[in-house]
Amino acid sequence: MIAPFAKPDGTMGSTEYQAQKNWNAMIRIDHPYKGRPKKEVIREIHKIGKKMAKKTGIMGRIKYTMRKAKNEYYDRVANEVYYVNDIYQEIMNEEENSIWLSIKNHDRTTDIPWQHKQWIKNDLCEEEAEAVELFPAQIRIWNTANQYHLFVMKDNV
């Protein structure tokens, strides 16, 4: 296998080789809501949703109701899969035609190099899968978590 950043002859520079050699693959962990009372979690989701709506300034356009929180609970518990390694936490949500990867580091900073996003995508989908990163319309921004979103089309997975 030739690494994504290999030289044309298949060899790697010392810095790149060292970086990949030290990469720890993502491992699956239990969903954080697992084992917690459903009503407690729905109240927590509602509280966080209202706080995010207020913080991002969309409170007048979107009313975050308990019903919305309940629907989000069922969607999350049914569809989200959590992965971690020593640097990152990743949430994977499989849709009908795509896979959504939500990536953030444990320090909650914006420092996530492109190469690390590539390795996470390779770990969780496969090396031949292609992903795109979304930069949303200004009206849809919820920039509260310093996380990045990659979308992988299932045709490639």
C-alpha atoms as an extended CHARMM CRD file, in Angstrom:
* protein
*
       157  EXT
         1         1  MET       CA              0.0000000000        0.0000000000        0.0000000000  PROA      1               0.0000000000
         2         2  ILE       CA              1.2600000000        3.4630000000       -0.8820000000  PROA      2               0.0000000000
         3         3  ALA       CA              0.3890000000        6.1780000000        1.6300000000  PROA      3               0.0000000000
         4         4  PRO       CA             -1.6450000000        9.1410000000        0.3840000000  PROA      4               0.0000000000
         5         5  PHE       CA              1.3530000000       11.4720000000        0.5710000000  PROA      5               0.0000000000
         6         6  ALA       CA              3.9970000000        9.0840000000       -0.7180000000  PROA      6               0.0000000000
         7         7  LYS       CA              6.5970000000       10.2420000000       -3.2070000000  PROA      7               0.0000000000
         8         8  PRO       CA              6.1340000000        9.0230000000       -6.7950000000  PROA      8               0.0000000000
         9         9  ASP       CA              8.5880000000        6.1670000000       -6.1890000000  PROA      9               0.0000000000
        10        10  GLY       CA              6.4410000000        4.9380000000       -3.2600000000  PROA      10              0.0000000000
        11        11  THR       CA              8.8700000000        6.0190000000       -0.5380000000  PROA      11              0.0000000000
        12        12  MET       CA              7.9880000000        8.4980000000        2.1410000000  PROA      12              0.0000000000
        13        13  GLY       CA              9.8920000000       11.4350000000        3.5770000000  PROA      13              0.0000000000
        14        14  SER       CA             11.0490000000       10.9680000000        7.1560000000  PROA      14              0.0000000000
        15        15  THR       CA              8.5590000000       13.4940000000        8.6090000000  PROA      15              0.0000000000
        16        16  GLU       CA              5.5450000000       11.9980000000        6.8410000000  PROA      16              0.0000000000
        17        17  TYR       CA              6.5760000000        8.4350000000        7.6680000000  PROA      17              0.0000000000
        18        18  GLN       CA              7.0620000000        9.2890000000       11.3320000000  PROA      18              0.0000000000
        19        19  ALA       CA              3.6550000000       11.0050000000       11.4620000000  PROA      19              0.0000000000
        20        20  GLN       CA              1.7960000000        8.0430000000        9.9670000000  PROA      20              0.0000000000
        21        21  LYS       CA              3.7430000000        5.5300000000       12.0560000000  PROA      21              0.0000000000
        22        22  ASN       CA              2.5690000000        7.3400000000       15.2080000000  PROA      22              0.0000000000
        23        23  TRP       CA             -1.0850000000        7.5040000000       14.0900000000  PROA      23              0.0000000000
        24        24  ASN       CA             -3.4430000000        5.5540000000       16.3560000000  PROA      24              0.0000000000
        25        25  ALA       CA             -6.4830000000        4.1760000000       14.5600000000  PROA      25              0.0000000000
        26        26  MET       CA             -9.9530000000        5.2630000000       15.6540000000  PROA      26              0.0000000000
        27        27  ILE       CA            -11.7210000000        2.7720000000       17.9460000000  PROA      27              0.0000000000
        28        28  ARG       CA            -15.4650000000        2.4520000000       18.5190000000  PROA      28              0.0000000000
        29        29  ILE       CA            -16.8470000000        3.3490000000       21.9520000000  PROA      29              0.0000000000
        30        30  ASP       CA            -20.3110000000        3.2140000000       23.5420000000  PROA      30              0.0000000000
        31        31  HSD       CA            -22.7080000000        6.0670000000       22.8350000000  PROA      31              0.0000000000
        32        32  PRO       CA            -22.5000000000        8.5930000000       25.7160000000  PROA      32              0.0000000000
        33        33  TYR       CA            -26.2870000000        8.3830000000       26.1890000000  PROA      33              0.0000000000
        34        34  LYS       CA            -26.2060000000        4.6040000000       26.6190000000  PROA      34              0.0000000000
        35        35  GLY       CA            -27.4570000000        3.5580000000       30.0340000000  PROA      35              0.0000000000
        36        36  ARG       CA            -28.7580000000        7.0080000000       31.0090000000  PROA      36              0.0000000000
        37        37  PRO       CA            -32.4720000000        7.6380000000       31.6530000000  PROA      37              0.0000000000
        38        38  LYS       CA            -34.2250000000        8.7250000000       28.4500000000  PROA      38              0.0000000000
        39        39  LYS       CA            -36.0690000000       11.6950000000       30.0110000000  PROA      39              0.0000000000
        40        40  GLU       CA            -32.8570000000       13.0180000000       31.5720000000  PROA      40              0.0000000000
        41        41  VAL       CA            -31.0410000000       12.8880000000       28.2300000000  PROA      41              0.0000000000
        42        42  ILE       CA            -33.9230000000       14.5500000000       26.3450000000  PROA      42              0.0000000000
        43        43  ARG       CA            -33.9230000000       17.4070000000       28.8970000000  PROA      43              0.0000000000
        44        44  GLU       CA            -30.1620000000       17.7480000000       28.4400000000  PROA      44              0.0000000000
        45        45  ILE       CA            -30.4860000000       17.8310000000       24.6300000000  PROA      45              0.0000000000
        46        46  HSD       CA            -33.2350000000       20.4710000000       24.9590000000  PROA      46              0.0000000000
        47        47  LYS       CA            -31.0990000000       22.6210000000       27.2650000000  PROA      47              0.0000000000
        48        48  ILE       CA            -28.0790000000       22.3960000000       24.9260000000  PROA      48              0.0000000000
        49        49  GLY       CA            -30.2280000000       23.0770000000       21.8480000000  PROA      49              0.0000000000
        50        50  LYS       CA            -31.7470000000       26.2220000000       23.3710000000  PROA      50              0.0000000000
        51        51  LYS       CA            -28.3190000000       27.4230000000       24.4900000000  PROA      51              0.0000000000
        52        52  MET       CA            -26.8290000000       26.8640000000       21.0200000000  PROA      52              0.0000000000
        53        53  ALA       CA            -29.7480000000       28.6120000000       19.3150000000  PROA      53              0.0000000000
        54        54  LYS       CA            -29.3210000000       31.6260000000       21.6000000000  PROA      54              0.0000000000
        55        55  LYS       CA            -25.5120000000       31.6810000000       21.2710000000  PROA      55              0.0000000000
        56        56  THR       CA            -25.5720000000       31.5280000000       17.4810000000  PROA      56              0.0000000000
        57        57  GLY       CA            -28.2850000000       34.1730000000       17.1640000000  PROA      57              0.0000000000
        58        58  ILE       CA            -30.8700000000       31.9800000000       15.4560000000  PROA      58              0.0000000000
        59        59  MET       CA            -33.2990000000       31.9830000000       18.3750000000  PROA      59              0.0000000000
        60        60  GLY       CA            -35.8510000000       34.1130000000       16.4840000000  PROA      60              0.0000000000
        61        61  ARG       CA            -35.8030000000       31.8450000000       13.4340000000  PROA      61              0.0000000000
        62        62  ILE       CA            -35.8410000000       28.4380000000       15.1310000000  PROA      62              0.0000000000
        63        63  LYS       CA            -37.7470000000       27.5240000000       18.2670000000  PROA      63              0.0000000000
        64        64  TYR       CA            -36.0110000000       24.6460000000       20.0020000000  PROA      64              0.0000000000
        65        65  THR       CA            -38.8520000000       22.6420000000       21.5370000000  PROA      65              0.0000000000
        66        66  MET       CA            -38.9390000000       19.5250000000       23.7090000000  PROA      66              0.0000000000
        67        67  ARG       CA            -40.4570000000       17.6850000000       20.7190000000  PROA      67              0.0000000000
        68        68  LYS       CA            -37.4150000000       18.6390000000       18.6300000000  PROA      68              0.0000000000
        69        69  ALA       CA            -35.1350000000       17.4450000000       21.4590000000  PROA      69              0.0000000000
        70        70  LYS       CA            -37.0290000000       14.1380000000       21.6610000000  PROA      70              0.0000000000
        71        71  ASN       CA            -36.7120000000       13.5880000000       17.8930000000  PROA      71              0.0000000000
        72        72  GLU       CA            -33.0120000000       14.4170000000       18.0880000000  PROA      72              0.0000000000
        73        73  TYR       CA            -32.6000000000       11.9040000000       20.9300000000  PROA      73              0.0000000000
        74        74  TYR       CA            -34.1010000000        9.0800000000       18.8630000000  PROA      74              0.0000000000
        75        75  ASP       CA            -32.0610000000       10.0760000000       15.8100000000  PROA      75              0.0000000000
        76        76  ARG       CA            -28.8180000000       10.1930000000       17.7820000000  PROA      76              0.0000000000
        77        77  VAL       CA            -29.2600000000        6.9800000000       19.7190000000  PROA      77              0.0000000000
        78        78  ALA       CA            -30.4060000000        5.1000000000       16.6120000000  PROA      78              0.0000000000
        79        79  ASN       CA            -27.8470000000        6.4260000000       14.1410000000  PROA      79              0.0000000000
        80        80  GLU       CA            -24.7330000000        7.8960000000       15.7700000000  PROA      80              0.0000000000
        81        81  VAL       CA            -21.6240000000        5.8090000000       16.3150000000  PROA      81              0.0000000000
        82        82  TYR       CA            -18.7420000000        7.2200000000       18.3790000000  PROA      82              0.0000000000
        83        83  TYR       CA            -15.0520000000        6.6620000000       17.6920000000  PROA      83              0.0000000000
        84        84  VAL       CA            -11.9750000000        7.9830000000       19.5050000000  PROA      84              0.0000000000
        85        85  ASN       CA             -8.2240000000        7.8260000000       19.4810000000  PROA      85              0.0000000000
        86        86  ASP       CA             -5.6410000000        9.6530000000       21.5880000000  PROA      86              0.0000000000
        87        87  ILE       CA             -6.2450000000       12.9690000000       19.7360000000  PROA      87              0.0000000000
        88        88  TYR       CA             -9.7940000000       13.0120000000       18.3180000000  PROA      88              0.0000000000
        89        89  GLN       CA            -13.4410000000       12.2150000000       18.9280000000  PROA      89              0.0000000000
        90        90  GLU       CA            -15.5100000000       11.4030000000       15.8740000000  PROA      90              0.0000000000
        91        91  ILE       CA            -19.2430000000       10.9120000000       15.4820000000  PROA      91              0.0000000000
        92        92  MET       CA            -20.3700000000        8.9060000000       12.4820000000  PROA      92              0.0000000000
        93        93  ASN       CA            -23.9500000000        9.0190000000       11.2580000000  PROA      93              0.0000000000
        94        94  GLU       CA            -24.9110000000        6.8070000000        8.3540000000  PROA      94              0.0000000000
        95        95  GLU       CA            -27.6400000000        8.1580000000        6.0910000000  PROA      95              0.0000000000
        96        96  GLU       CA            -29.2730000000        6.5290000000        3.0690000000  PROA      96              0.0000000000
        97        97  ASN       CA            -26.7690000000        7.8180000000        0.4830000000  PROA      97              0.0000000000
        98        98  SER       CA            -23.9450000000        9.2050000000        2.5970000000  PROA      98              0.0000000000
        99        99  ILE       CA            -21.9410000000        8.9580000000        5.7900000000  PROA      99              0.0000000000
       100       100  TRP       CA            -21.5180000000       12.0650000000        7.9350000000  PROA      100             0.0000000000
       101       101  LEU       CA            -18.2880000000       12.3530000000        9.9320000000  PROA      101             0.0000000000
       102       102  SER       CA            -18.1610000000       14.9870000000       12.6810000000  PROA      102             0.0000000000
       103       103  ILE       CA            -14.5750000000       15.4300000000       13.8710000000  PROA      103             0.0000000000
       104       104  LYS       CA            -13.2330000000       17.3590000000       16.8600000000  PROA      104             0.0000000000
       105       105  ASN       CA            -10.0810000000       17.0930000000       18.9010000000  PROA      105             0.0000000000
       106       106  HSD       CA            -10.0490000000       16.4330000000       22.6410000000  PROA      106             0.0000000000
       107       107  ASP       CA             -8.6620000000       19.9450000000       23.2740000000  PROA      107             0.0000000000
       108       108  ARG       CA            -11.7010000000       21.4570000000       21.4660000000  PROA      108             0.0000000000
       109       109  THR       CA             -9.4420000000       23.6490000000       19.3170000000  PROA      109             0.0000000000
       110       110  THR       CA             -9.6250000000       24.2290000000       15.5650000000  PROA      110             0.0000000000
       111       111  ASP       CA             -6.2100000000       22.6270000000       15.0790000000  PROA      111             0.0000000000
       112       112  ILE       CA             -7.0690000000       19.5960000000       12.9410000000  PROA      112             0.0000000000
       113       113  PRO       CA             -4.6430000000       19.1450000000       10.0320000000  PROA      113             0.0000000000
       114       114  TRP       CA             -5.9750000000       18.0330000000        6.6590000000  PROA      114             0.0000000000
       115       115  GLN       CA             -3.8730000000       14.8590000000        6.8270000000  PROA      115             0.0000000000
       116       116  HSD       CA             -5.5370000000       13.8190000000       10.0880000000  PROA      116             0.0000000000
       117       117  LYS       CA             -8.9930000000       14.2680000000        8.5470000000  PROA      117             0.0000000000
       118       118  GLN       CA             -7.7930000000       12.0420000000        5.7000000000  PROA      118             0.0000000000
       119       119  TRP       CA             -6.5780000000        9.3440000000        8.0900000000  PROA      119             0.0000000000
       120       120  ILE       CA             -9.8540000000        9.4510000000       10.0680000000  PROA      120             0.0000000000
       121       121  LYS       CA            -11.8360000000        9.0990000000        6.8350000000  PROA      121             0.0000000000
       122       122  ASN       CA             -9.6020000000        6.1760000000        5.8220000000  PROA      122             0.0000000000
       123       123  ASP       CA             -9.9820000000        4.4970000000        9.2330000000  PROA      123             0.0000000000
       124       124  LEU       CA            -13.7760000000        4.7270000000        9.2750000000  PROA      124             0.0000000000
       125       125  CYS       CA            -14.8190000000        4.4780000000        5.6360000000  PROA      125             0.0000000000
       126       126  GLU       CA            -11.9550000000        3.1870000000        3.5100000000  PROA      126             0.0000000000
       127       127  GLU       CA             -9.0050000000        4.5690000000        1.6080000000  PROA      127             0.0000000000
       128       128  GLU       CA            -10.8330000000        4.6510000000       -1.7330000000  PROA      128             0.0000000000
       129       129  ALA       CA            -13.8130000000        6.6000000000       -0.3480000000  PROA      129             0.0000000000
       130       130  GLU       CA            -14.0440000000       10.2730000000       -1.2570000000  PROA      130             0.0000000000
       131       131  ALA       CA            -15.3350000000       12.9050000000        1.1510000000  PROA      131             0.0000000000
       132       132  VAL       CA            -16.2300000000       16.5780000000        0.9760000000  PROA      132             0.0000000000
       133       133  GLU       CA            -16.0690000000       19.1800000000        3.7310000000  PROA      133             0.0000000000
       134       134  LEU       CA            -19.0650000000       21.4920000000        4.0340000000  PROA      134             0.0000000000
       135       135  PHE       CA            -18.8270000000       25.2530000000        4.4450000000  PROA      135             0.0000000000
       136       136  PRO       CA            -22.4960000000       26.1710000000        5.0970000000  PROA      136             0.0000000000
       137       137  ALA       CA            -24.4440000000       29.2590000000        4.1400000000  PROA      137             0.0000000000
       138       138  GLN       CA            -23.9770000000       31.9990000000        6.7480000000  PROA      138             0.0000000000
       139       139  ILE       CA            -27.5850000000       31.6210000000        7.9260000000  PROA      139             0.0000000000
       140       140  ARG       CA            -27.0150000000       27.9300000000        8.8080000000  PROA      140             0.0000000000
       141       141  ILE       CA            -23.7800000000       28.2980000000       10.8070000000  PROA      141             0.0000000000
       142       142  TRP       CA            -23.8050000000       26.8380000000       14.3230000000  PROA      142             0.0000000000
       143       143  ASN       CA            -20.1260000000       27.4080000000       15.0540000000  PROA      143             0.0000000000
       144       144  THR       CA            -20.1090000000       26.3930000000       18.7130000000  PROA      144             0.0000000000
       145       145  ALA       CA            -18.0020000000       23.2480000000       18.9140000000  PROA      145             0.0000000000
       146       146  ASN       CA            -14.7950000000       23.6790000000       16.8630000000  PROA      146             0.0000000000
       147       147  GLN       CA            -15.6170000000       20.6110000000       14.8330000000  PROA      147             0.0000000000
       148       148  TYR       CA            -15.3640000000       19.7260000000       11.1760000000  PROA      148             0.0000000000
       149       149  HSD       CA            -17.8760000000       17.8710000000        9.0320000000  PROA      149             0.0000000000
       150       150  LEU       CA            -16.9950000000       15.4930000000        6.2350000000  PROA      150             0.0000000000
       151       151  PHE       CA            -19.5830000000       13.8270000000        4.0150000000  PROA      151             0.0000000000
       152       152  VAL       CA            -18.7180000000       10.5570000000        2.2700000000  PROA      152             0.0000000000
       153       153  MET       CA            -20.8510000000        9.3770000000       -0.6190000000  PROA      153             0.0000000000
       154       154  LYS       CA            -21.8460000000        5.7220000000       -0.2000000000  PROA      154             0.0000000000
       155       155  ASP       CA            -21.2380000000        4.9780000000       -3.8870000000  PROA      155             0.0000000000
       156       156  ASN       CA            -17.5280000000        5.0500000000       -3.0380000000  PROA      156             0.0000000000
       157       157  VAL       CA            -17.7260000000        3.0700000000        0.2150000000  PROA      157             0.0000000000
